[in-house]
Amino acid sequence: MTSVSSAQDGAVPNSETPMILLQSVLAVLRSRTLSDQAARVEAERIASDGILVLGNERPKPRGGIEPVDSAFRELEDELATLVRHEVLTFDLVPPPEDGRALPVSVAEAAREVVRLLVLISLEDHDVSRVRIKWDCDGTNLLVEFRDDGAGGRERSDDIYRQVSERIQRTGGHWDMESTAGWGSVLSIVFPLDEPRTSFARLDGLTNVQRDVLTLVTRGMTNAEIAVQLHLSANTIKYHVGNLMRKFGVTRRTELAVHSIARNQQMPL
């Protein structure tokens, strides 16, 4: 188990979210170990450094990969100020160093989900300790988030809506055990491989959908496609949305890539 005190003290990481940044500032201001003047100076430093980092933050290449241990260390850095000022007691259990590297999209999703769960815990005054564990099984990133709260929660609770949506966007799934008086445990699975597209299922496209897909693949905008097909831009937007859902993607570029791959796999 990695000691949480090993995180870089006061570091404001590149992927720090505004809410975690705010909680970090509040943690310093509420610290019982700092004088009022020291707390103000430290809070101002964290806020100014965080704003500078957020303003200059550049997204990582979507097609890249991250070593799993480096991805976890970035999460530790993001939580460093909260750890140092003991807002919660954190037990951070890192993944194996030789674990499979993560697609950038999975690494970012996993860190985002953990941050969301930390924020939920910070709002719950019954929670004083959380345990965050990452592991790998060769095909999935396995994340466990455990708290010592009052328990008795349900997956359908509104506080988990964002968590659930973020996990689903990666093709992952999650379960929760929450026992009254014993806290809650969330077990999350993030697949490391892109889901295989069923090309046979996609043969059921209408003629209009085929035309829209072809033009999207050529890089045309909705407005340009609308002019080409003599349809309204809203109609094109509707078809593009349906195609994205059918392919299981969230971006036009991904839709174009899947379309090209589909054409390459179709028999001549």
C-alpha positions in Angstrom: 0.0 0.0 0.0 1.3 3.4 -0.9 1.4 6.0 1.9 -0.7 8.9 1.0 1.8 11.3 2.4 4.1 10.4 -0.5 2.0 12.6 -2.8 3.6 15.9 -3.7 2.7 18.3 -1.0 0.6 21.2 -2.3 0.9 20.2 -5.9 -1.7 21.3 -8.3 -1.8 18.8 -11.1 -2.5 19.4 -14.8 -5.8 17.5 -14.6 -7.1 19.1 -11.4 -10.7 19.9 -11.7 -12.1 23.3 -10.4 -14.1 21.6 -7.6 -11.1 19.6 -6.3 -9.1 22.9 -6.5 -11.8 24.7 -4.5 -11.8 21.9 -1.9 -8.0 22.0 -1.6 -8.2 25.8 -0.9 -10.9 25.2 1.7 -8.9 22.4 3.3 -6.0 24.8 3.8 -8.2 27.6 5.2 -9.8 25.1 7.7 -6.4 23.6 8.7 -5.8 23.4 12.4 -2.1 23.2 12.0 -1.6 26.5 10.2 -1.8 30.0 11.6 -4.4 32.3 9.9 -1.7 34.2 8.0 0.1 31.0 6.9 -3.3 29.5 5.8 -4.1 32.6 3.7 -0.7 32.6 2.0 -0.9 28.9 1.2 -4.5 29.2 0.0 -3.6 32.1 -2.3 -0.6 30.1 -3.7 -2.8 27.0 -4.4 -5.5 29.1 -6.1 -3.1 31.2 -8.2 -1.1 28.1 -9.3 -4.2 26.2 -10.0 -5.8 28.9 -12.1 -2.5 29.2 -14.1 -2.4 25.4 -14.7 -6.1 25.2 -15.7 -5.6 28.1 -18.1 -2.6 26.5 -19.8 -3.8 22.9 -19.6 -3.5 21.0 -22.9 -5.5 17.8 -23.5 -3.5 14.6 -24.0 -3.6 12.8 -27.4 -6.8 10.8 -27.3 -5.1 7.8 -29.1 -2.2 7.7 -26.6 -1.5 5.4 -23.7 -0.4 6.0 -20.1 1.6 3.5 -17.9 -0.9 2.4 -15.3 1.4 3.3 -12.3 2.0 6.8 -13.8 -1.8 7.3 -14.2 -2.3 6.4 -10.6 0.5 8.8 -9.4 -1.3 11.6 -11.3 -4.4 10.8 -9.3 -2.3 11.0 -6.1 -1.0 14.4 -7.1 -4.5 15.6 -7.7 -5.6 14.7 -4.2 -2.3 15.8 -2.5 -3.6 18.9 -0.8 -6.7 17.2 0.5 -4.4 14.4 1.8 -1.9 16.7 3.4 -4.5 18.7 5.4 -6.4 15.6 6.5 -9.8 16.6 5.1 -10.4 12.8 4.8 -8.1 9.9 5.7 -7.0 8.4 2.3 -5.7 4.9 1.8 -4.4 4.7 -1.7 -3.5 1.3 -3.1 -1.6 1.5 -6.4 -1.9 -1.0 -9.3 1.0 -3.4 -10.1 3.9 -1.5 -11.8 3.9 -4.1 -14.6 0.2 -3.7 -15.2 -1.1 -3.1 -18.7 -0.8 0.5 -20.0 -4.1 2.4 -20.1 -5.6 4.2 -23.1 -5.6 7.9 -22.2 -9.4 8.0 -22.4 -9.6 5.2 -19.7 -7.0 6.8 -17.5 -8.8 10.2 -17.6 -12.2 8.5 -17.0 -10.9 6.6 -14.0 -9.4 9.7 -12.4 -12.5 11.7 -13.1 -14.7 9.0 -11.5 -12.5 8.9 -8.4 -12.6 12.7 -8.1 -16.4 12.7 -8.3 -16.6 10.0 -5.6 -14.2 12.0 -3.4 -16.4 15.1 -3.8 -19.4 13.0 -2.8 -17.5 11.8 0.3 -16.5 15.4 1.2 -20.2 16.4 1.2 -21.1 13.4 3.5 -20.2 14.3 7.1 -20.5 10.6 8.1 -17.5 9.8 5.9 -14.0 10.2 7.5 -12.0 7.6 5.6 -11.9 6.4 2.0 -9.9 3.6 0.4 -9.0 3.9 -3.3 -7.6 0.8 -5.0 -6.6 0.3 -8.7 -5.8 -3.1 -10.1 -5.5 -4.8 -13.5 -6.6 -8.2 -14.8 -5.0 -7.9 -18.3 -8.2 -6.7 -20.1 -9.7 -4.3 -17.6 -8.8 -1.5 -15.1 -10.4 -2.4 -11.8 -11.2 0.4 -9.4 -12.5 0.0 -5.9 -13.7 2.9 -3.9 -14.6 2.2 -0.2 -15.9 4.6 2.4 -16.7 4.3 6.1 -19.9 6.3 5.9 -23.4 5.5 7.2 -24.1 3.2 4.2 -27.7 2.4 3.1 -27.2 3.9 -0.4 -28.5 2.7 -3.7 -27.0 2.8 -7.2 -30.0 4.7 -8.4 -29.3 7.6 -5.9 -29.0 10.9 -7.8 -25.6 11.6 -6.4 -24.2 8.8 -8.5 -25.8 9.9 -11.8 -22.6 11.6 -13.1 -20.5 8.7 -11.9 -22.7 6.2 -13.8 -22.8 8.2 -17.0 -19.0 8.7 -17.0 -18.4 4.9 -16.5 -20.9 4.0 -19.2 -19.3 6.3 -21.8 -16.2 4.2 -21.6 -18.2 1.0 -22.0 -17.5 0.1 -18.4 -19.8 -1.0 -15.6 -20.1 -0.8 -11.8 -21.6 -2.4 -8.8 -22.1 -1.1 -5.3 -22.5 -2.7 -1.9 -23.8 -0.4 0.8 -24.7 -1.6 4.2 -26.2 0.6 6.9 -23.6 1.3 9.5 -20.8 -0.2 7.5 -20.2 2.2 4.6 -20.2 1.7 0.9 -18.0 -0.1 -1.6 -18.1 0.7 -5.3 -16.4 -1.8 -7.8 -15.8 -0.3 -11.2 -14.6 -2.0 -14.4 -13.1 0.0 -17.2 -12.4 -2.1 -20.4 -9.0 -1.5 -22.0 -10.0 -2.6 -25.5 -12.4 -0.9 -27.8 -15.6 -2.8 -28.1 -15.9 -4.8 -31.3 -18.5 -3.4 -33.6 -21.1 -5.7 -35.0 -20.8 -4.8 -38.7 -23.6 -7.3 -39.6 -25.9 -5.3 -37.3 -25.0 -2.1 -39.1 -26.1 -3.4 -42.5 -29.6 -2.3 -41.5 -28.9 1.3 -42.2 -31.4 3.3 -44.3 -30.3 4.9 -47.6 -30.3 8.3 -45.9 -28.2 7.0 -43.0 -25.7 5.5 -45.5 -25.5 8.8 -47.4 -25.0 10.8 -44.1 -22.4 8.4 -42.9 -20.5 8.7 -46.2 -20.5 12.5 -46.1 -19.4 12.5 -42.4 -16.5 10.3 -43.4 -15.5 12.9 -46.0 -15.3 15.5 -43.2 -18.4 17.5 -44.1 -20.3 19.4 -41.5 -24.0 19.0 -40.7 -24.8 22.2 -42.7 -22.8 21.0 -45.7 -24.4 17.6 -45.6 -27.9 19.2 -45.4 -27.2 21.2 -48.6 -25.8 18.1 -50.3 -28.9 15.9 -49.4 -31.5 18.7 -49.6 -32.5 18.1 -46.0 -32.6 20.4 -42.9 -29.6 20.7 -40.6 -31.7 19.5 -37.7 -32.6 16.3 -39.7 -28.9 15.7 -40.4 -28.1 16.2 -36.7 -30.8 13.7 -35.8 -29.3 11.1 -38.2 -25.7 11.7 -37.0 -26.8 11.2 -33.4 -28.5 8.0 -34.3 -25.4 6.7 -36.1 -23.2 7.6 -33.2 -25.4 5.6 -30.8 -25.5 2.7 -33.3 -21.7 2.7 -33.5 -21.3 3.3 -29.8 -19.1 6.4 -30.2 -19.4 10.0 -28.9 -17.4 12.0 -31.6 -17.7 12.5 -35.3 -14.1 11.6 -35.9 -14.7 8.2 -34.2 -17.8 7.7 -36.3 -15.7 8.3 -39.4 -13.0 5.9 -38.3 -15.6 3.2 -37.6 -17.2 3.8 -41.0 -13.9 3.4 -42.8 -13.2 0.2 -40.9 -16.6 -1.1 -41.7 -16.1 -0.5 -45.4 -12.7 -2.2 -45.3 -14.2 -5.3 -43.7 -17.2 -5.6 -46.1 -16.7 -8.3 -48.7 -16.0 -7.1 -52.2 
